[in-house]
Each structure stands twice: as C-alpha cells, then as structure tokens.
C-alpha cells in the first residue's frame, strides 16, 4: 500500500484491496484519432478466472502510455454513447455529490478512463472541447468496455488501484481501523469471507490515528445488496478474522491474539446507531424492522405508554426534547399517549403471593445480581487461561476489578432466585402492561436511558449519594423485559 497526497486533497491510501472482480489482463489498440494531440487508448478485458484474487487491481494496456513510476490520479467513468464534455462534467458533479473520496484533482495530470458499452457506436473522434479540457489538465484518455466500478483510482506501474481516503480520528473514537487483507494466505484460506488486518496509520501520515475508507462509487446497491457501500463500525467485542479482539483489555488481546474466524451470530435484538434518521430508517428497513408500511406482517401500534415513574426527567432541556419526540411520535402513529405507573399497577394487579410487596421491594437487586454474577463468571475461562499461559494474574481496570469482586460474592442460589423473580415480573408486564392477550392491541413504551445532560470524559462525576438503586431503574427494567 502507498499513501499519496495530490494537493490539495487529504491523504489517500492506495491499497490492493478485497474485491469481487478478477484481475483483468488487457491489450491495447488505438480506436480513435482525435483532431488534437490527445492520447486515446482502448483495451479489451480478459478476466483471469483461474487465479481469483480479492484485490481490485486492474492492468493497464501494455502499449498504453508509459507506466506511471509514481502514483498518478485516474478516474473511471461510464458513458453510454458519445464522449462529450457535458456528459463528463455531469458525471464528475454526480461523483462529488455522492462520494467524499472523489475530488476534481483526480482529473489532473493522470488518466481519464471512459467505459462504453461494447454494443454502442461512439463517434470515431473526440469533440474539440473535450480535447481542450484534457490538454489543459495534462490528462490522457483511455477507452474500454464497461467492466470496472466507476470512481477515483491511482495508476502505478501498469495497474489501477483503488483510492482510499484517510480520515483523521482526532478524538480517538475508534480502538483500531481495519482493512481487508490481500495476500496469498488470505486468498487460499477462504473464497467468501475476507481476512482483515489492522491499519497502522502512523506509518503513513502525521496523524496519530486515521480511518481509511474506500470510495462509495465502487459499490452499486441492488435488491440483493441494498446496503452496499455503507460504512459501518462494530464494537471491539466482535471478532474479525485476522484482527485482535481487544475487548478493551490489554490482557485479553495478549492472550487470544488475532482471531481465526469472524463472528457469525444472530441477535435476538438488533441495536443500531446511525448519523441521521434517514440512515436509521434504511437500516431498520433492511434488517426486517422496517417502517410499518414496508412490512405487511407487522401491526401498527395502538397504545403509546408514557411511564410516569420515570418521566418527567430532572433535566429540563432533556425533558423538552422528550416531549417534542413524544409529540412527533403521536403524530406519526396517529394515537395519543397514555400515562402509566408500573409501581401503581403492580399494587393493584401483581400476583397474589407478591401483592403485599411494592414493585421495588419485590425486584430488590435481582437484576443487579444477574448482571454482577455473569460479569464475573463469563470470564472464568479468561482468568484461568491467562494464569496458565503467562504465570501471573491478568490486569483489568480498577473499576472492572471492583465489579468482579462483587460478582464473585453472588451465589448460584441467589442467581436462580433472581432469575425466578425476573420471570414473574416479565410475565406480569406481558399480561397487565403489554396486554398480549388482546391480539388487536400493540403497545409500545418510551423510556429514558442514561443520565440527563452532557457527560464529559475528562470530568469526574459527583456521586449521587443516598441508598444504592435497586433493579427498578430505566436501564435494568428494559433489560429484564428483553428490550434492546
């Protein structure tokens, strides 16, 4: 991989990258004699199907202009008929609107590769305004059949390489950036799932952390691949083949090293975060949690519950946002919210053996015990294996160690009793709050999550004081009910 910086572009990564296309071997032939001295080349493509590689690398014509000894910018465009300046400029405008990697500097001092359908009958010569445009930018034009993804590239030697932009991660939001690995081991090990490697930006830029991203123009969305080109991040507790799963722990990373397989797990509840509501709606739609009008099997909510045990929140600004959201939700669903108190409902309709207890007293620390028990015991193997491998205790942060110390005190009996209480509570909510027995009613509830107001990393929070909270909190209650 090579890093180049065609001024005034940000850094771009030139990488031999995972792809679904074969390497193309090409032959050149002059197909047009322009009225002005602009080099026009064409080449036919022969896929090397015997040696399928994950690289998106394309071989330039053997008799084309001399191979680039340093990375030269290149742009691949698809034009259905004659090459005109208007068609080129509209294509470049579309690229800039749809992509954050392409820049007009890619059209300067390199190659313009025009793809045309083999059944089209283009003009044998270029318009004078096209040749003037290319001459003014010292750009060579090549013509080929429609085979390569449109977008920005770099030419090096006789090959085209994808252009990847490096976005600085100044706030250290990511534990690591990864790119698909392309070498003989990766090719031989798997034909479907790619192998990844960590991208070490310090070797290429002066930024302490960067995230490389490919051009969105390389990916075309289809019915079968509706999210092609969407950039995603995953938590550091999910495996990627070839990458160390850190789990936020140096000890965990040291013990398990690079993963041999990527995670493949079906989740009972899907949690998604996006930058815009439009992106969220798109992801929900493609994840079978779509807008109701797109899913004929789903029923529109008929009840919108507003829990007065937790609303209004103490922070006035956040409460105003909550109320604005509630109003928008009412308008979207064409229903009005109903105020409900689970504490009061429990006192009226709880199972007979427990009706003399308040909801908070009944639940006690059930959810806390379950959380603490599994926070500790889920890592039994980790602690044992680390001790056996390195002959010493592993290191975890003081806050996590404190959680482990509490979890180690929770007995199996306390775990089982807590699970039984949570099961009683969940069944009661299904019956009395969600009213699942009424098939015509579909209830939803809005619940505040997290502490109100801003929470800055570099500011030590002040303890709230008072008695420790039990299980009847917004976060633990939604967890007990099996919500995301």
C-alpha positions in Angstrom: 0.0 0.0 0.0 1.1 3.5 -0.7 0.0 6.9 0.6 -0.2 9.8 -1.7 -1.4 13.4 -1.3 -2.4 15.1 -4.5 -2.6 18.7 -3.4 -5.0 20.0 -2.1 -6.6 16.6 -1.4 -6.5 15.0 2.0 -4.3 11.9 2.3 -5.4 9.0 0.2 -4.5 5.4 0.7 -3.5 3.4 -2.4 -4.3 -0.2 -1.5 -4.5 -3.6 -3.2 -7.9 -4.3 -1.8 -10.5 -7.0 -1.4 -13.0 -7.1 -4.3 -15.4 -9.3 -6.2 -13.8 -8.7 -9.5 -11.0 -10.6 -11.2 -7.7 -9.0 -12.2 -8.0 -8.0 -15.9 -5.3 -8.6 -18.4 -5.7 -6.2 -21.3 -4.5 -5.5 -24.8 -4.4 -2.0 -26.3 -5.5 -0.7 -29.6 -6.0 2.8 -30.9 -9.7 3.3 -31.7 -9.9 6.9 -32.4 -7.8 9.6 -33.9 -8.6 12.9 -32.2 -8.5 16.2 -34.0 -6.0 17.4 -31.4 -3.0 15.6 -29.9 -4.8 13.8 -27.0 -3.8 10.2 -26.4 -6.8 7.9 -26.8 -6.3 4.3 -26.0 -8.7 1.4 -25.7 -8.3 -2.1 -24.3 -10.3 -5.3 -24.1 -10.5 -7.2 -20.9 -9.8 -10.9 -20.3 -10.5 -12.0 -16.7 -8.0 -14.2 -15.1 -10.6 -16.7 -13.7 -8.0 -19.3 -12.7 -6.4 -17.0 -10.1 -9.3 -15.2 -8.4 -7.9 -12.6 -6.1 -9.5 -10.2 -3.6 -7.5 -7.2 -5.0 -9.3 -4.6 -7.0 -6.2 -4.2 -9.3 -6.6 -3.6 -13.0 -3.8 -4.0 -15.5 -3.4 -1.1 -18.0 -2.7 -1.7 -21.7 0.8 -3.0 -22.5 1.1 -0.5 -25.3 -0.6 2.4 -23.5 1.3 5.5 -22.4 4.4 4.6 -20.3 3.6 3.1 -16.9 3.4 5.5 -14.0 6.5 5.3 -11.9 4.8 7.3 -9.1 1.0 7.1 -8.3 -0.9 9.1 -10.9 -4.6 10.0 -10.4 -7.2 8.3 -12.5 -10.9 8.4 -12.9 -13.2 5.7 -14.3 -16.4 6.9 -15.8 -19.2 5.1 -17.7 -20.8 6.9 -20.7 -23.5 5.3 -22.7 -22.8 6.9 -26.1 -20.5 9.6 -27.4 -17.9 11.2 -25.2 -19.0 14.8 -24.7 -17.8 17.5 -22.3 -21.3 17.9 -20.9 -21.5 14.2 -20.2 -18.1 14.2 -18.4 -18.9 17.2 -16.3 -22.3 15.8 -15.3 -20.6 12.6 -14.3 -18.0 14.5 -12.2 -20.7 16.5 -10.5 -22.5 13.3 -9.6 -19.3 11.8 -8.2 -18.8 14.9 -5.9 -22.4 14.7 -4.8 -22.4 11.0 -4.0 -18.8 10.5 -2.7 -16.4 12.0 -0.3 -13.3 10.4 -1.8 -13.5 11.8 -5.3 -12.1 15.2 -6.0 -11.6 17.1 -9.2 -7.8 16.8 -8.6 -8.2 13.2 -9.8 -8.8 14.6 -13.3 -5.5 16.4 -13.2 -2.3 15.0 -14.7 -3.3 11.4 -14.9 -5.8 9.2 -16.7 -9.4 9.5 -17.7 -10.7 6.0 -18.4 -14.0 6.1 -20.2 -16.2 2.9 -20.3 -18.6 2.4 -23.1 -20.9 -0.5 -23.9 -19.5 -2.8 -26.5 -22.8 -2.6 -28.4 -22.6 1.3 -28.6 -21.3 3.0 -31.7 -19.3 6.0 -30.5 -18.0 8.7 -32.7 -14.6 7.9 -34.1 -13.2 11.3 -32.9 -13.4 13.4 -29.8 -15.1 16.8 -29.8 -12.6 19.7 -29.7 -13.9 20.9 -26.3 -13.1 17.5 -24.8 -9.6 17.5 -26.2 -9.1 21.1 -24.9 -10.4 20.1 -21.5 -7.9 17.1 -21.3 -5.0 19.0 -22.7 -5.4 21.8 -20.2 -5.2 19.2 -17.4 -2.4 17.1 -18.9 -4.8 14.1 -18.8 -4.6 11.1 -21.0 -7.9 9.4 -22.0 -8.4 5.6 -22.4 -11.5 3.8 -23.6 -12.7 0.4 -22.7 -15.7 -1.8 -22.4 -17.9 -1.4 -19.3 -16.2 -3.6 -16.7 -14.8 -1.6 -13.8 -16.6 0.2 -11.0 -16.7 4.0 -11.5 -14.8 6.3 -9.3 -11.3 7.6 -8.4 -8.2 5.4 -8.7 -4.5 5.7 -8.8 -2.3 4.3 -11.6 1.0 2.8 -10.6 3.1 0.8 -13.0 0.6 -0.8 -15.3 -2.1 -1.2 -12.8 -5.0 0.7 -11.3 -5.5 0.7 -7.6 -8.5 1.9 -5.5 -8.2 5.2 -3.8 -8.9 5.2 -0.1 -9.3 8.4 1.9 -7.7 8.7 5.3 -10.0 10.5 7.8 -8.2 11.7 10.9 -9.6 10.2 14.2 -8.6 13.2 16.3 -11.0 12.2 19.2 -9.8 8.6 19.3 -13.3 7.3 18.7 -12.0 4.0 17.3 -9.9 1.4 19.0 -8.5 0.4 15.6 -9.2 0.8 11.9 -9.1 -2.3 9.7 -8.8 -3.1 6.1 -9.3 -6.4 4.2 -6.0 -8.2 3.8 -4.9 -9.3 0.3 -2.2 -11.8 0.1 -1.8 -15.5 -0.9 -2.7 -16.7 2.6 -6.0 -14.8 2.6 -6.8 -16.0 -0.9 -6.0 -19.6 -0.1 -7.8 -19.7 3.2 -11.2 -18.6 2.1 -13.2 -17.7 -1.0 -16.0 -15.9 0.7 -15.2 -14.3 4.0 -12.3 -11.8 3.8 -9.3 -11.7 6.2 -8.7 -8.4 7.8 -5.6 -6.5 9.2 -5.2 -3.5 11.4 -4.3 -0.3 9.6 -1.4 1.4 11.2 -1.8 5.0 10.2 1.3 6.2 11.9 3.4 4.6 9.2 1.7 6.7 6.5 0.6 10.0 8.0 1.4 12.5 10.7 -1.9 11.9 12.4 -1.9 9.7 15.5 -5.0 7.8 14.2 -6.7 7.6 10.9 -9.6 5.6 9.4 -9.2 4.6 5.7 -12.4 4.5 3.7 -12.9 3.5 0.0 -14.9 5.4 -2.5 -18.7 4.9 -2.2 -18.7 4.8 -6.0 -17.2 1.3 -6.1 -20.4 -0.2 -4.8 -23.7 -0.4 -6.5 -26.8 -1.1 -4.4 -29.1 -3.9 -5.7 -32.1 -5.8 -4.4 -29.7 -8.4 -3.1 -27.2 -5.9 -1.6 -29.3 -2.9 -0.5 -26.6 -1.6 1.9 -23.6 -1.9 -0.4 -21.2 0.9 0.2 -22.5 1.7 3.7 -19.6 2.3 6.2 -20.1 0.5 9.5 -18.3 0.2 12.8 -18.5 -2.7 15.2 -17.7 -3.0 18.9 -14.3 -4.4 20.0 -16.0 -7.5 21.4 -16.9 -8.9 18.0 -14.4 -11.0 16.1 -12.9 -10.1 12.7 -10.7 -12.8 11.1 -7.1 -11.7 11.2 -7.6 -8.9 13.8 -7.1 -8.9 17.6 -10.3 -8.6 19.6 -9.2 -6.3 22.4 -12.4 -6.2 24.4 -10.9 -3.0 25.9 -8.2 -5.1 27.7 -4.5 -5.5 27.0 -4.6 -8.8 28.8 -7.4 -10.2 26.6 -5.6 -9.1 23.5 -2.3 -10.6 24.6 -3.9 -14.0 25.4 -6.1 -14.6 22.4 -4.2 -12.6 19.7 -5.5 -12.5 16.1 -8.8 -14.2 15.6 -9.1 -17.2 13.3 -12.8 -16.6 12.4 -15.1 -13.7 12.2 -18.2 -13.5 14.4 -21.3 -15.1 12.9 -24.1 -14.7 15.4 -27.8 -14.0 15.1 -29.0 -11.4 17.6 -32.4 -11.6 19.2 -32.5 -7.8 19.5 -30.8 -5.6 17.0 -29.1 -2.4 18.2 -28.2 0.2 15.6 -26.8 3.7 15.7 -26.6 6.0 12.7 -25.7 9.6 11.9 -29.1 10.5 10.5 -32.7 9.4 11.0 -32.8 8.6 7.3 -29.9 6.1 7.6 -31.5 4.5 10.6 -34.8 4.0 8.8 -32.9 2.4 5.9 -31.0 0.1 8.2 -34.2 -0.9 10.0 -35.9 -1.5 6.7 -33.2 -3.9 5.5 -33.0 -5.6 9.0 -36.6 -6.6 8.9 -37.5 -4.0 11.5 -38.8 -1.7 8.8 -41.2 1.1 8.7 -44.7 -0.4 9.1 -45.8 0.5 5.6 -43.0 -1.7 4.2 -43.7 -4.8 6.4 -47.1 -6.3 5.7 -46.7 -8.7 8.6 -46.4 -6.1 11.3 -49.3 -4.3 13.1 -49.2 -0.6 13.7 -49.1 0.3 17.5 -52.4 1.1 19.0 -51.2 2.2 22.5 -48.3 4.6 23.4 -47.4 4.3 27.0 -45.7 7.1 28.9 -44.3 5.8 32.3 -44.7 8.4 35.0 -42.4 6.5 37.3 -39.5 7.9 35.2 -41.0 11.0 33.4 -40.5 13.9 33.6 -36.7 13.7 33.9 -35.0 16.2 36.1 -33.0 17.9 33.4 -35.3 20.5 31.8 -33.6 20.6 28.5 -33.8 16.9 28.0 -37.4 16.8 29.1 -38.3 19.3 26.5 -36.7 17.1 23.9 -38.5 14.1 25.2 -41.8 16.0 24.9 -41.1 17.1 21.4 -40.2 13.5 20.5 -43.4 12.2 22.1 -45.5 14.7 20.1 -43.8 13.7 16.9 -44.4 10.0 17.7 -48.1 10.7 18.4 -48.5 12.4 15.1 -46.6 9.7 13.2 -48.7 6.9 14.7 -52.0 8.9 14.9 -52.5 7.9 18.6 -52.3 9.8 21.9 -50.1 8.6 24.7 -51.4 7.0 27.9 -49.7 7.8 31.3 -49.0 4.7 33.3 -47.2 3.9 36.5 -45.9 0.3 36.8 -45.5 0.8 40.5 -49.2 1.6 40.9 -50.3 -1.1 38.5 -48.3 -3.6 40.5 -50.0 -2.7 43.7 -53.4 -3.4 42.0 -52.7 -6.5 39.8 -49.5 -8.2 41.0 -49.7 -12.0 41.5 -51.3 -12.7 44.9 -48.2 -14.0 46.7 -46.4 -10.7 46.0 -49.1 -8.1 46.1 -48.2 -7.1 49.6 -44.8 -6.1 48.4 -44.1 -2.9 46.4 -42.6 -3.5 42.9 -39.3 -2.1 44.0 -39.2 -4.3 47.1 -40.2 -7.4 45.1 -37.5 -6.9 42.5 -34.9 -5.9 45.1 -31.5 -6.4 43.5 -32.5 -9.3 41.2 -31.2 -7.6 38.0 -28.1 -6.3 39.8 -27.3 -9.8 41.0 -27.7 -11.3 37.5 -25.6 -8.6 36.0 -22.9 -9.0 38.6 -22.9 -12.8 38.5 -22.3 -13.0 34.8 -20.0 -10.1 34.6 -17.7 -12.2 36.8 -18.4 -15.8 35.7 -18.4 -15.1 31.9 -14.7 -14.5 32.3 -13.8 -17.6 34.3 -12.1 -19.2 31.4 -10.2 -16.0 30.6 -8.8 -15.7 34.0 -7.7 -19.3 34.2 -6.2 -19.4 30.7 -4.3 -16.2 31.3 -2.8 -17.6 34.5 -1.8 -20.8 32.8 -0.3 -19.0 29.8 1.7 -16.2 31.5 2.0 -17.4 35.1 0.6 -14.3 36.6 -2.7 -12.6 37.2 -4.2 -10.6 34.4 -4.7 -6.8 34.6 -8.1 -5.2 34.5 -9.0 -1.6 35.3 -9.8 -0.8 39.0 -13.5 -0.2 38.2 -13.8 -3.5 36.4 -11.9 -5.3 39.1 -14.4 -3.9 41.6 -17.2 -5.3 39.6 -15.5 -8.7 39.5 -15.1 -8.7 43.3 -18.8 -8.1 43.8 -19.8 -10.7 41.2 -17.6 -13.3 42.9 -19.8 -13.0 46.0 -23.1 -13.8 44.2 -24.0 -17.4 44.8 -25.7 -19.8 42.3 -28.7 -19.8 44.7 -29.0 -16.0 44.5 -28.7 -16.2 40.8 -31.5 -18.7 40.4 -33.8 -16.8 42.8 -33.2 -13.6 40.9 -34.0 -15.2 37.6 -37.2 -16.5 39.0 -38.3 -13.0 40.2 -37.4 -11.5 36.8 -39.5 -14.2 35.1 -42.5 -13.3 37.4 -42.1 -9.6 36.6 -41.8 -10.2 32.8 -44.9 -12.3 32.7 -46.8 -9.7 34.7 -45.8 -6.9 32.3 -46.8 -9.1 29.3 -50.2 -9.6 30.8 -51.0 -6.3 32.5 -49.0 -3.7 30.7 -48.5 -5.0 27.2 -51.8 -6.9 27.4 -50.6 -9.5 25.0 -53.8 -11.5 25.5 -55.5 -8.7 23.4 -54.4 -9.6 19.9 -55.8 -6.4 18.5 -53.7 -4.1 20.8 -50.0 -3.5 20.2 -48.4 -1.4 22.9 -45.1 0.5 22.9 -43.5 2.5 25.7 -40.9 5.3 25.6 -38.3 5.0 28.4 -35.5 7.5 29.2 -32.0 6.0 29.1 -28.8 7.3 30.5 -28.0 10.2 32.8 -29.6 13.6 31.7 -27.3 16.3 30.3 -23.8 16.2 29.0 -21.3 13.6 30.3 -17.7 14.6 29.6 -14.9 12.1 29.7 -12.5 14.4 31.5 -14.8 15.4 34.2 -15.2 13.3 37.3 -18.8 12.8 38.2 -20.2 13.6 41.6 -21.8 10.6 43.4 -25.5 11.0 43.7 -25.4 9.8 47.3 -28.2 8.1 49.2 -29.1 4.4 49.1 -27.9 2.3 46.1 -30.6 1.9 43.5 -32.3 -1.4 43.1 -33.4 -3.2 40.0 -36.3 -0.9 39.2 -34.4 1.5 37.0 -34.9 2.5 33.4 -31.8 0.6 32.2 -32.2 -2.6 34.2 -36.0 -2.7 33.7 -35.7 -2.6 29.9 -33.0 -5.3 30.2 -35.2 -7.5 32.3 -38.0 -7.2 29.8 -35.7 -8.3 26.9 -35.6 -5.0 25.2 -32.5 -3.8 23.3 
